[in-house]
Amino acid sequence: MKKVKVFITLKESVLDPQGQAVMQSLHNMEYTNVKDVRIGKYIELLVEDSADVAEQVDTICDKLLANTVIENYRYEIEEEVHS
């Protein structure tokens, strides 16, 4: 088995209102050294080991997990995980 960690974030050109709200709250709490906040998603997948795990994960991200018009994704594949 492989553990796949998927990180999905808004593209830099896309406004992040949730991130802006968090940043404003941090500034209100006097954490004024925080200059930007971007909110994203973190997803873990446990997949059976095969030669095309990366290709499968790309397809899963492209078709389901990420809106590739406004989001970028990246992932890390960890070696054998015993469940």
PDB file with one MODEL, atoms N, CA, C and O in Angstrom:
MODEL        1
ATOM      1  N   MET A   1       0.845  -1.183   0.000  1.00  0.00           N
ATOM      2  CA  MET A   1       0.000   0.000   0.000  1.00  0.00           C
ATOM      3  C   MET A   1       0.889   1.246   0.000  1.00  0.00           C
ATOM      4  O   MET A   1       1.993   1.250   0.546  1.00  0.00           O
ATOM      5  N   LYS A   2       0.380   2.279  -0.618  1.00  0.00           N
ATOM      6  CA  LYS A   2       1.062   3.578  -0.634  1.00  0.00           C
ATOM      7  C   LYS A   2       0.139   4.620  -0.018  1.00  0.00           C
ATOM      8  O   LYS A   2      -1.073   4.604  -0.234  1.00  0.00           O
ATOM      9  N   LYS A   3       0.730   5.518   0.745  1.00  0.00           N
ATOM     10  CA  LYS A   3      -0.029   6.653   1.246  1.00  0.00           C
ATOM     11  C   LYS A   3       0.291   7.840   0.350  1.00  0.00           C
ATOM     12  O   LYS A   3       1.456   8.178   0.141  1.00  0.00           O
ATOM     13  N   VAL A   4      -0.750   8.464  -0.175  1.00  0.00           N
ATOM     14  CA  VAL A   4      -0.591   9.620  -1.047  1.00  0.00           C
ATOM     15  C   VAL A   4      -1.132  10.836  -0.318  1.00  0.00           C
ATOM     16  O   VAL A   4      -2.290  10.857   0.098  1.00  0.00           O
ATOM     17  N   LYS A   5      -0.298  11.838  -0.166  1.00  0.00           N
ATOM     18  CA  LYS A   5      -0.702  13.098   0.465  1.00  0.00           C
ATOM     19  C   LYS A   5      -0.908  14.126  -0.638  1.00  0.00           C
ATOM     20  O   LYS A   5       0.027  14.466  -1.363  1.00  0.00           O
ATOM     21  N   VAL A   6      -2.139  14.618  -0.761  1.00  0.00           N
ATOM     22  CA  VAL A   6      -2.495  15.561  -1.821  1.00  0.00           C
ATOM     23  C   VAL A   6      -2.705  16.939  -1.200  1.00  0.00           C
ATOM     24  O   VAL A   6      -3.439  17.087  -0.224  1.00  0.00           O
ATOM     25  N   PHE A   7      -2.055  17.938  -1.776  1.00  0.00           N
ATOM     26  CA  PHE A   7      -2.164  19.325  -1.324  1.00  0.00           C
ATOM     27  C   PHE A   7      -2.788  20.142  -2.456  1.00  0.00           C
ATOM     28  O   PHE A   7      -2.256  20.186  -3.565  1.00  0.00           O
ATOM     29  N   ILE A   8      -3.921  20.787  -2.167  1.00  0.00           N
ATOM     30  CA  ILE A   8      -4.628  21.565  -3.179  1.00  0.00           C
ATOM     31  C   ILE A   8      -4.698  23.010  -2.713  1.00  0.00           C
ATOM     32  O   ILE A   8      -5.143  23.288  -1.599  1.00  0.00           O
ATOM     33  N   THR A   9      -4.256  23.935  -3.571  1.00  0.00           N
ATOM     34  CA  THR A   9      -4.274  25.362  -3.233  1.00  0.00           C
ATOM     35  C   THR A   9      -4.839  26.156  -4.397  1.00  0.00           C
ATOM     36  O   THR A   9      -4.804  25.723  -5.549  1.00  0.00           O
ATOM     37  N   LEU A  10      -5.358  27.325  -4.069  1.00  0.00           N
ATOM     38  CA  LEU A  10      -5.821  28.222  -5.118  1.00  0.00           C
ATOM     39  C   LEU A  10      -4.624  28.736  -5.907  1.00  0.00           C
ATOM     40  O   LEU A  10      -3.547  28.938  -5.348  1.00  0.00           O
ATOM     41  N   LYS A  11      -4.811  28.944  -7.191  1.00  0.00           N
ATOM     42  CA  LYS A  11      -3.750  29.544  -8.000  1.00  0.00           C
ATOM     43  C   LYS A  11      -3.487  30.954  -7.490  1.00  0.00           C
ATOM     44  O   LYS A  11      -4.383  31.608  -6.958  1.00  0.00           O
ATOM     45  N   GLU A  12      -2.259  31.413  -7.655  1.00  0.00           N
ATOM     46  CA  GLU A  12      -1.861  32.729  -7.166  1.00  0.00           C
ATOM     47  C   GLU A  12      -2.742  33.847  -7.713  1.00  0.00           C
ATOM     48  O   GLU A  12      -2.966  34.848  -7.033  1.00  0.00           O
ATOM     49  N   SER A  13      -3.239  33.684  -8.927  1.00  0.00           N
ATOM     50  CA  SER A  13      -4.037  34.732  -9.565  1.00  0.00           C
ATOM     51  C   SER A  13      -5.485  34.760  -9.071  1.00  0.00           C
ATOM     52  O   SER A  13      -6.248  35.651  -9.446  1.00  0.00           O
ATOM     53  N   VAL A  14      -5.867  33.795  -8.236  1.00  0.00           N
ATOM     54  CA  VAL A  14      -7.244  33.697  -7.746  1.00  0.00           C
ATOM     55  C   VAL A  14      -7.339  34.306  -6.351  1.00  0.00           C
ATOM     56  O   VAL A  14      -6.562  33.967  -5.458  1.00  0.00           O
ATOM     57  N   LEU A  15      -8.295  35.204  -6.179  1.00  0.00           N
ATOM     58  CA  LEU A  15      -8.540  35.823  -4.881  1.00  0.00           C
ATOM     59  C   LEU A  15      -8.952  34.757  -3.871  1.00  0.00           C
ATOM     60  O   LEU A  15      -9.744  33.869  -4.184  1.00  0.00           O
ATOM     61  N   ASP A  16      -8.411  34.850  -2.660  1.00  0.00           N
ATOM     62  CA  ASP A  16      -8.713  33.893  -1.595  1.00  0.00           C
ATOM     63  C   ASP A  16      -9.430  34.621  -0.458  1.00  0.00           C
ATOM     64  O   ASP A  16      -8.778  35.041   0.499  1.00  0.00           O
ATOM     65  N   PRO A  17     -10.763  34.783  -0.536  1.00  0.00           N
ATOM     66  CA  PRO A  17     -11.477  35.530   0.493  1.00  0.00           C
ATOM     67  C   PRO A  17     -11.386  34.882   1.876  1.00  0.00           C
ATOM     68  O   PRO A  17     -11.357  35.587   2.885  1.00  0.00           O
ATOM     69  N   GLN A  18     -11.342  33.567   1.933  1.00  0.00           N
ATOM     70  CA  GLN A  18     -11.209  32.896   3.224  1.00  0.00           C
ATOM     71  C   GLN A  18      -9.838  33.204   3.837  1.00  0.00           C
ATOM     72  O   GLN A  18      -9.734  33.471   5.034  1.00  0.00           O
ATOM     73  N   GLY A  19      -8.813  33.166   3.026  1.00  0.00           N
ATOM     74  CA  GLY A  19      -7.476  33.513   3.499  1.00  0.00           C
ATOM     75  C   GLY A  19      -7.401  34.959   3.962  1.00  0.00           C
ATOM     76  O   GLY A  19      -6.757  35.260   4.967  1.00  0.00           O
ATOM     77  N   GLN A  20      -8.059  35.858   3.230  1.00  0.00           N
ATOM     78  CA  GLN A  20      -8.076  37.270   3.622  1.00  0.00           C
ATOM     79  C   GLN A  20      -8.796  37.460   4.949  1.00  0.00           C
ATOM     80  O   GLN A  20      -8.367  38.271   5.769  1.00  0.00           O
ATOM     81  N   ALA A  21      -9.880  36.730   5.174  1.00  0.00           N
ATOM     82  CA  ALA A  21     -10.615  36.824   6.437  1.00  0.00           C
ATOM     83  C   ALA A  21      -9.755  36.343   7.603  1.00  0.00           C
ATOM     84  O   ALA A  21      -9.750  36.952   8.672  1.00  0.00           O
ATOM     85  N   VAL A  22      -9.031  35.249   7.389  1.00  0.00           N
ATOM     86  CA  VAL A  22      -8.134  34.744   8.431  1.00  0.00           C
ATOM     87  C   VAL A  22      -7.020  35.749   8.702  1.00  0.00           C
ATOM     88  O   VAL A  22      -6.679  36.003   9.857  1.00  0.00           O
ATOM     89  N   MET A  23      -6.454  36.320   7.644  1.00  0.00           N
ATOM     90  CA  MET A  23      -5.392  37.305   7.828  1.00  0.00           C
ATOM     91  C   MET A  23      -5.902  38.514   8.613  1.00  0.00           C
ATOM     92  O   MET A  23      -5.209  39.011   9.501  1.00  0.00           O
ATOM     93  N   GLN A  24      -7.095  38.986   8.296  1.00  0.00           N
ATOM     94  CA  GLN A  24      -7.666  40.125   9.021  1.00  0.00           C
ATOM     95  C   GLN A  24      -7.854  39.782  10.497  1.00  0.00           C
ATOM     96  O   GLN A  24      -7.570  40.601  11.370  1.00  0.00           O
ATOM     97  N   SER A  25      -8.329  38.580  10.768  1.00  0.00           N
ATOM     98  CA  SER A  25      -8.494  38.151  12.165  1.00  0.00           C
ATOM     99  C   SER A  25      -7.154  38.081  12.885  1.00  0.00           C
ATOM    100  O   SER A  25      -7.051  38.466  14.050  1.00  0.00           O
ATOM    101  N   LEU A  26      -6.134  37.594  12.201  1.00  0.00           N
ATOM    102  CA  LEU A  26      -4.797  37.538  12.803  1.00  0.00           C
ATOM    103  C   LEU A  26      -4.286  38.946  13.103  1.00  0.00           C
ATOM    104  O   LEU A  26      -3.689  39.180  14.153  1.00  0.00           O
ATOM    105  N   HIS A  27      -4.517  39.876  12.190  1.00  0.00           N
ATOM    106  CA  HIS A  27      -4.105  41.265  12.423  1.00  0.00           C
ATOM    107  C   HIS A  27      -4.870  41.859  13.601  1.00  0.00           C
ATOM    108  O   HIS A  27      -4.301  42.602  14.402  1.00  0.00           O
ATOM    109  N   ASN A  28      -6.168  41.532  13.710  1.00  0.00           N
ATOM    110  CA  ASN A  28      -6.956  42.006  14.848  1.00  0.00           C
ATOM    111  C   ASN A  28      -6.443  41.439  16.165  1.00  0.00           C
ATOM    112  O   ASN A  28      -6.610  42.047  17.222  1.00  0.00           O
ATOM    113  N   MET A  29      -5.817  40.271  16.091  1.00  0.00           N
ATOM    114  CA  MET A  29      -5.218  39.644  17.274  1.00  0.00           C
ATOM    115  C   MET A  29      -3.780  40.121  17.480  1.00  0.00           C
ATOM    116  O   MET A  29      -3.058  39.584  18.320  1.00  0.00           O
ATOM    117  N   GLU A  30      -3.370  41.127  16.714  1.00  0.00           N
ATOM    118  CA  GLU A  30      -2.058  41.765  16.797  1.00  0.00           C
ATOM    119  C   GLU A  30      -0.919  40.906  16.253  1.00  0.00           C
ATOM    120  O   GLU A  30       0.233  41.085  16.649  1.00  0.00           O
ATOM    121  N   TYR A  31      -1.231  39.974  15.347  1.00  0.00           N
ATOM    122  CA  TYR A  31      -0.198  39.242  14.616  1.00  0.00           C
ATOM    123  C   TYR A  31       0.019  39.954  13.286  1.00  0.00           C
ATOM    124  O   TYR A  31      -0.238  39.406  12.214  1.00  0.00           O
ATOM    125  N   THR A  32       0.495  41.176  13.386  1.00  0.00           N
ATOM    126  CA  THR A  32       0.626  42.019  12.197  1.00  0.00           C
ATOM    127  C   THR A  32       1.804  41.628  11.305  1.00  0.00           C
ATOM    128  O   THR A  32       1.931  42.131  10.189  1.00  0.00           O
ATOM    129  N   ASN A  33       2.658  40.740  11.788  1.00  0.00           N
ATOM    130  CA  ASN A  33       3.778  40.291  10.964  1.00  0.00           C
ATOM    131  C   ASN A  33       3.327  39.281   9.899  1.00  0.00           C
ATOM    132  O   ASN A  33       4.101  38.963   8.996  1.00  0.00           O
ATOM    133  N   VAL A  34       2.091  38.772   9.986  1.00  0.00           N
ATOM    134  CA  VAL A  34       1.550  37.869   8.961  1.00  0.00           C
ATOM    135  C   VAL A  34       1.137  38.714   7.768  1.00  0.00           C
ATOM    136  O   VAL A  34       0.269  39.579   7.887  1.00  0.00           O
ATOM    137  N   LYS A  35       1.746  38.472   6.633  1.00  0.00           N
ATOM    138  CA  LYS A  35       1.529  39.309   5.448  1.00  0.00           C
ATOM    139  C   LYS A  35       0.592  38.691   4.424  1.00  0.00           C
ATOM    140  O   LYS A  35       0.055  39.412   3.583  1.00  0.00           O
ATOM    141  N   ASP A  36       0.376  37.376   4.465  1.00  0.00           N
ATOM    142  CA  ASP A  36      -0.539  36.752   3.523  1.00  0.00           C
ATOM    143  C   ASP A  36      -0.971  35.407   4.078  1.00  0.00           C
ATOM    144  O   ASP A  36      -0.196  34.731   4.756  1.00  0.00           O
ATOM    145  N   VAL A  37      -2.203  35.018   3.793  1.00  0.00           N
ATOM    146  CA  VAL A  37      -2.731  33.711   4.186  1.00  0.00           C
ATOM    147  C   VAL A  37      -3.447  33.128   2.980  1.00  0.00           C
ATOM    148  O   VAL A  37      -4.281  33.789   2.362  1.00  0.00           O
ATOM    149  N   ARG A  38      -3.121  31.904   2.654  1.00  0.00           N
ATOM    150  CA  ARG A  38      -3.800  31.178   1.575  1.00  0.00           C
ATOM    151  C   ARG A  38      -4.355  29.890   2.187  1.00  0.00           C
ATOM    152  O   ARG A  38      -3.629  29.147   2.847  1.00  0.00           O
ATOM    153  N   ILE A  39      -5.626  29.636   1.965  1.00  0.00           N
ATOM    154  CA  ILE A  39      -6.280  28.453   2.510  1.00  0.00           C
ATOM    155  C   ILE A  39      -6.335  27.387   1.415  1.00  0.00           C
ATOM    156  O   ILE A  39      -6.603  27.688   0.252  1.00  0.00           O
ATOM    157  N   GLY A  40      -6.079  26.150   1.802  1.00  0.00           N
ATOM    158  CA  GLY A  40      -6.115  25.058   0.843  1.00  0.00           C
ATOM    159  C   GLY A  40      -6.736  23.815   1.451  1.00  0.00           C
ATOM    160  O   GLY A  40      -7.352  23.864   2.516  1.00  0.00           O
ATOM    161  N   LYS A  41      -6.562  22.697   0.753  1.00  0.00           N
ATOM    162  CA  LYS A  41      -7.100  21.415   1.200  1.00  0.00           C
ATOM    163  C   LYS A  41      -5.967  20.401   1.278  1.00  0.00           C
ATOM    164  O   LYS A  41      -5.016  20.443   0.497  1.00  0.00           O
ATOM    165  N   TYR A  42      -6.092  19.497   2.231  1.00  0.00           N
ATOM    166  CA  TYR A  42      -5.145  18.392   2.382  1.00  0.00           C
ATOM    167  C   TYR A  42      -5.948  17.105   2.393  1.00  0.00           C
ATOM    168  O   TYR A  42      -6.901  16.970   3.159  1.00  0.00           O
ATOM    169  N   ILE A  43      -5.567  16.161   1.544  1.00  0.00           N
ATOM    170  CA  ILE A  43      -6.293  14.902   1.412  1.00  0.00           C
ATOM    171  C   ILE A  43      -5.287  13.757   1.438  1.00  0.00           C
ATOM    172  O   ILE A  43      -4.239  13.835   0.797  1.00  0.00           O
ATOM    173  N   GLU A  44      -5.600  12.695   2.176  1.00  0.00           N
ATOM    174  CA  GLU A  44      -4.770  11.492   2.178  1.00  0.00           C
ATOM    175  C   GLU A  44      -5.512  10.373   1.480  1.00  0.00           C
ATOM    176  O   GLU A  44      -6.699  10.152   1.719  1.00  0.00           O
ATOM    177  N   LEU A  45      -4.804   9.674   0.617  1.00  0.00           N
ATOM    178  CA  LEU A  45      -5.342   8.503  -0.068  1.00  0.00           C
ATOM    179  C   LEU A  45      -4.465   7.306   0.285  1.00  0.00           C
ATOM    180  O   LEU A  45      -3.241   7.431   0.334  1.00  0.00           O
ATOM    181  N   LEU A  46      -5.067   6.165   0.528  1.00  0.00           N
ATOM    182  CA  LEU A  46      -4.335   4.927   0.715  1.00  0.00           C
ATOM    183  C   LEU A  46      -4.655   4.057  -0.492  1.00  0.00           C
ATOM    184  O   LEU A  46      -5.795   3.630  -0.670  1.00  0.00           O
ATOM    185  N   VAL A  47      -3.654   3.796  -1.316  1.00  0.00           N
ATOM    186  CA  VAL A  47      -3.890   3.079  -2.574  1.00  0.00           C
ATOM    187  C   VAL A  47      -3.016   1.829  -2.651  1.00  0.00           C
ATOM    188  O   VAL A  47      -1.911   1.777  -2.112  1.00  0.00           O
ATOM    189  N   GLU A  48      -3.542   0.850  -3.326  1.00  0.00           N
ATOM    190  CA  GLU A  48      -2.763  -0.361  -3.550  1.00  0.00           C
ATOM    191  C   GLU A  48      -1.572  -0.031  -4.442  1.00  0.00           C
ATOM    192  O   GLU A  48      -1.671   0.767  -5.374  1.00  0.00           O
ATOM    193  N   ASP A  49      -0.466  -0.655  -4.137  1.00  0.00           N
ATOM    194  CA  ASP A  49       0.767  -0.405  -4.874  1.00  0.00           C
ATOM    195  C   ASP A  49       0.646  -0.926  -6.303  1.00  0.00           C
ATOM    196  O   ASP A  49       0.230  -2.063  -6.527  1.00  0.00           O
ATOM    197  N   SER A  50       1.012  -0.089  -7.260  1.00  0.00           N
ATOM    198  CA  SER A  50       1.060  -0.494  -8.661  1.00  0.00           C
ATOM    199  C   SER A  50       2.056   0.406  -9.376  1.00  0.00           C
ATOM    200  O   SER A  50       2.505   1.411  -8.826  1.00  0.00           O
ATOM    201  N   ALA A  51       2.392   0.046 -10.582  1.00  0.00           N
ATOM    202  CA  ALA A  51       3.387   0.803 -11.341  1.00  0.00           C
ATOM    203  C   ALA A  51       2.889   2.183 -11.742  1.00  0.00           C
ATOM    204  O   ALA A  51       3.691   3.084 -11.988  1.00  0.00           O
ATOM    205  N   ASP A  52       1.575   2.357 -11.812  1.00  0.00           N
ATOM    206  CA  ASP A  52       1.029   3.621 -12.299  1.00  0.00           C
ATOM    207  C   ASP A  52       0.304   4.439 -11.220  1.00  0.00           C
ATOM    208  O   ASP A  52      -0.668   5.132 -11.520  1.00  0.00           O
ATOM    209  N   VAL A  53       0.769   4.361  -9.979  1.00  0.00           N
ATOM    210  CA  VAL A  53       0.129   5.111  -8.890  1.00  0.00           C
ATOM    211  C   VAL A  53       0.124   6.609  -9.202  1.00  0.00           C
ATOM    212  O   VAL A  53      -0.902   7.268  -9.039  1.00  0.00           O
ATOM    213  N   ALA A  54       1.246   7.144  -9.644  1.00  0.00           N
ATOM    214  CA  ALA A  54       1.321   8.584  -9.937  1.00  0.00           C
ATOM    215  C   ALA A  54       0.337   8.971 -11.026  1.00  0.00           C
ATOM    216  O   ALA A  54      -0.320  10.008 -10.932  1.00  0.00           O
ATOM    217  N   GLU A  55       0.231   8.152 -12.053  1.00  0.00           N
ATOM    218  CA  GLU A  55      -0.708   8.436 -13.144  1.00  0.00           C
ATOM    219  C   GLU A  55      -2.151   8.404 -12.634  1.00  0.00           C
ATOM    220  O   GLU A  55      -2.970   9.243 -13.009  1.00  0.00           O
ATOM    221  N   GLN A  56      -2.450   7.432 -11.782  1.00  0.00           N
ATOM    222  CA  GLN A  56      -3.795   7.340 -11.204  1.00  0.00           C
ATOM    223  C   GLN A  56      -4.115   8.554 -10.334  1.00  0.00           C
ATOM    224  O   GLN A  56      -5.219   9.096 -10.393  1.00  0.00           O
ATOM    225  N   VAL A  57      -3.146   8.972  -9.530  1.00  0.00           N
ATOM    226  CA  VAL A  57      -3.365  10.124  -8.655  1.00  0.00           C
ATOM    227  C   VAL A  57      -3.571  11.393  -9.488  1.00  0.00           C
ATOM    228  O   VAL A  57      -4.431  12.212  -9.162  1.00  0.00           O
ATOM    229  N   ASP A  58      -2.796  11.560 -10.550  1.00  0.00           N
ATOM    230  CA  ASP A  58      -3.003  12.705 -11.448  1.00  0.00           C
ATOM    231  C   ASP A  58      -4.426  12.714 -11.991  1.00  0.00           C
ATOM    232  O   ASP A  58      -5.083  13.754 -12.009  1.00  0.00           O
ATOM    233  N   THR A  59      -4.896  11.560 -12.431  1.00  0.00           N
ATOM    234  CA  THR A  59      -6.252  11.466 -12.977  1.00  0.00           C
ATOM    235  C   THR A  59      -7.295  11.767 -11.905  1.00  0.00           C
ATOM    236  O   THR A  59      -8.257  12.489 -12.168  1.00  0.00           O
ATOM    237  N   ILE A  60      -7.117  11.225 -10.706  1.00  0.00           N
ATOM    238  CA  ILE A  60      -8.050  11.471  -9.605  1.00  0.00           C
ATOM    239  C   ILE A  60      -8.102  12.962  -9.279  1.00  0.00           C
ATOM    240  O   ILE A  60      -9.182  13.521  -9.090  1.00  0.00           O
ATOM    241  N   CYS A  61      -6.949  13.599  -9.213  1.00  0.00           N
ATOM    242  CA  CYS A  61      -6.904  15.033  -8.908  1.00  0.00           C
ATOM    243  C   CYS A  61      -7.552  15.858 -10.019  1.00  0.00           C
ATOM    244  O   CYS A  61      -8.344  16.762  -9.754  1.00  0.00           O
ATOM    245  N   ASP A  62      -7.207  15.535 -11.261  1.00  0.00           N
ATOM    246  CA  ASP A  62      -7.746  16.274 -12.407  1.00  0.00           C
ATOM    247  C   ASP A  62      -9.258  16.136 -12.531  1.00  0.00           C
ATOM    248  O   ASP A  62      -9.949  17.104 -12.847  1.00  0.00           O
ATOM    249  N   LYS A  63      -9.771  14.934 -12.282  1.00  0.00           N
ATOM    250  CA  LYS A  63     -11.192  14.675 -12.526  1.00  0.00           C
ATOM    251  C   LYS A  63     -12.089  14.909 -11.317  1.00  0.00           C
ATOM    252  O   LYS A  63     -13.288  15.135 -11.480  1.00  0.00           O
ATOM    253  N   LEU A  64     -11.525  14.860 -10.085  1.00  0.00           N
ATOM    254  CA  LEU A  64     -12.398  14.908  -8.921  1.00  0.00           C
ATOM    255  C   LEU A  64     -11.938  15.863  -7.818  1.00  0.00           C
ATOM    256  O   LEU A  64     -12.714  16.706  -7.368  1.00  0.00           O
ATOM    257  N   LEU A  65     -10.705  15.740  -7.387  1.00  0.00           N
ATOM    258  CA  LEU A  65     -10.293  16.446  -6.178  1.00  0.00           C
ATOM    259  C   LEU A  65     -10.017  17.927  -6.378  1.00  0.00           C
ATOM    260  O   LEU A  65     -10.274  18.721  -5.472  1.00  0.00           O
ATOM    261  N   ALA A  66      -9.508  18.319  -7.521  1.00  0.00           N
ATOM    262  CA  ALA A  66      -9.125  19.716  -7.751  1.00  0.00           C
ATOM    263  C   ALA A  66      -9.908  20.304  -8.914  1.00  0.00           C
ATOM    264  O   ALA A  66     -10.186  19.627  -9.904  1.00  0.00           O
ATOM    265  N   ASN A  67     -10.253  21.560  -8.776  1.00  0.00           N
ATOM    266  CA  ASN A  67     -10.814  22.320  -9.894  1.00  0.00           C
ATOM    267  C   ASN A  67      -9.625  22.990 -10.562  1.00  0.00           C
ATOM    268  O   ASN A  67      -9.183  24.054 -10.128  1.00  0.00           O
ATOM    269  N   THR A  68      -9.109  22.376 -11.610  1.00  0.00           N
ATOM    270  CA  THR A  68      -7.846  22.824 -12.194  1.00  0.00           C
ATOM    271  C   THR A  68      -7.938  24.181 -12.894  1.00  0.00           C
ATOM    272  O   THR A  68      -6.918  24.725 -13.318  1.00  0.00           O
ATOM    273  N   VAL A  69      -9.126  24.723 -13.018  1.00  0.00           N
ATOM    274  CA  VAL A  69      -9.263  26.076 -13.564  1.00  0.00           C
ATOM    275  C   VAL A  69      -8.751  27.097 -12.546  1.00  0.00           C
ATOM    276  O   VAL A  69      -8.121  28.087 -12.918  1.00  0.00           O
ATOM    277  N   ILE A  70      -9.024  26.851 -11.261  1.00  0.00           N
ATOM    278  CA  ILE A  70      -8.651  27.823 -10.226  1.00  0.00           C
ATOM    279  C   ILE A  70      -7.705  27.261  -9.171  1.00  0.00           C
ATOM    280  O   ILE A  70      -7.227  28.005  -8.314  1.00  0.00           O
ATOM    281  N   GLU A  71      -7.425  25.948  -9.221  1.00  0.00           N
ATOM    282  CA  GLU A  71      -6.592  25.333  -8.189  1.00  0.00           C
ATOM    283  C   GLU A  71      -5.394  24.608  -8.792  1.00  0.00           C
ATOM    284  O   GLU A  71      -5.442  24.094  -9.909  1.00  0.00           O
ATOM    285  N   ASN A  72      -4.323  24.587  -8.011  1.00  0.00           N
ATOM    286  CA  ASN A  72      -3.152  23.768  -8.310  1.00  0.00           C
ATOM    287  C   ASN A  72      -3.135  22.614  -7.319  1.00  0.00           C
ATOM    288  O   ASN A  72      -3.690  22.719  -6.225  1.00  0.00           O
ATOM    289  N   TYR A  73      -2.508  21.531  -7.696  1.00  0.00           N
ATOM    290  CA  TYR A  73      -2.325  20.432  -6.751  1.00  0.00           C
ATOM    291  C   TYR A  73      -0.920  19.877  -6.883  1.00  0.00           C
ATOM    292  O   TYR A  73      -0.263  19.989  -7.919  1.00  0.00           O
ATOM    293  N   ARG A  74      -0.500  19.288  -5.808  1.00  0.00           N
ATOM    294  CA  ARG A  74       0.746  18.524  -5.805  1.00  0.00           C
ATOM    295  C   ARG A  74       0.531  17.371  -4.834  1.00  0.00           C
ATOM    296  O   ARG A  74      -0.377  17.413  -4.004  1.00  0.00           O
ATOM    297  N   TYR A  75       1.349  16.365  -4.938  1.00  0.00           N
ATOM    298  CA  TYR A  75       1.185  15.228  -4.045  1.00  0.00           C
ATOM    299  C   TYR A  75       2.526  14.592  -3.753  1.00  0.00           C
ATOM    300  O   TYR A  75       3.503  14.756  -4.484  1.00  0.00           O
ATOM    301  N   GLU A  76       2.533  13.859  -2.652  1.00  0.00           N
ATOM    302  CA  GLU A  76       3.699  13.093  -2.238  1.00  0.00           C
ATOM    303  C   GLU A  76       3.254  11.649  -2.078  1.00  0.00           C
ATOM    304  O   GLU A  76       2.217  11.372  -1.475  1.00  0.00           O
ATOM    305  N   ILE A  77       4.033  10.747  -2.615  1.00  0.00           N
ATOM    306  CA  ILE A  77       3.727   9.326  -2.475  1.00  0.00           C
ATOM    307  C   ILE A  77       4.732   8.737  -1.494  1.00  0.00           C
ATOM    308  O   ILE A  77       5.939   8.743  -1.738  1.00  0.00           O
ATOM    309  N   GLU A  78       4.211   8.226  -0.380  1.00  0.00           N
ATOM    310  CA  GLU A  78       5.070   7.599   0.616  1.00  0.00           C
ATOM    311  C   GLU A  78       5.209   6.117   0.306  1.00  0.00           C
ATOM    312  O   GLU A  78       4.292   5.478  -0.211  1.00  0.00           O
ATOM    313  N   GLU A  79       6.365   5.599   0.632  1.00  0.00           N
ATOM    314  CA  GLU A  79       6.619   4.177   0.386  1.00  0.00           C
ATOM    315  C   GLU A  79       5.673   3.322   1.219  1.00  0.00           C
ATOM    316  O   GLU A  79       4.828   3.841   1.947  1.00  0.00           O
ATOM    317  N   GLU A  80       5.821   2.049   1.106  1.00  0.00           N
ATOM    318  CA  GLU A  80       4.913   1.066   1.687  1.00  0.00           C
ATOM    319  C   GLU A  80       4.405   1.472   3.073  1.00  0.00           C
ATOM    320  O   GLU A  80       5.174   1.811   3.972  1.00  0.00           O
ATOM    321  N   VAL A  81       3.098   1.423   3.202  1.00  0.00           N
ATOM    322  CA  VAL A  81       2.433   1.676   4.467  1.00  0.00           C
ATOM    323  C   VAL A  81       1.713   0.385   4.848  1.00  0.00           C
ATOM    324  O   VAL A  81       0.986  -0.193   4.041  1.00  0.00           O
ATOM    325  N   HIS A  82       1.919  -0.052   6.065  1.00  0.00           N
ATOM    326  CA  HIS A  82       1.245  -1.269   6.523  1.00  0.00           C
ATOM    327  C   HIS A  82       0.049  -0.869   7.351  1.00  0.00           C
ATOM    328  O   HIS A  82       0.169  -0.125   8.324  1.00  0.00           O
ATOM    329  N   SER A  83      -1.113  -1.373   6.954  1.00  0.00           N
ATOM    330  CA  SER A  83      -2.319  -1.004   7.708  1.00  0.00           C
ATOM    331  C   SER A  83      -2.799  -2.148   8.570  1.00  0.00           C
ATOM    332  O   SER A  83      -3.802  -2.013   9.272  1.00  0.00           O
TER     333      SER A  83
ENDMDL
END
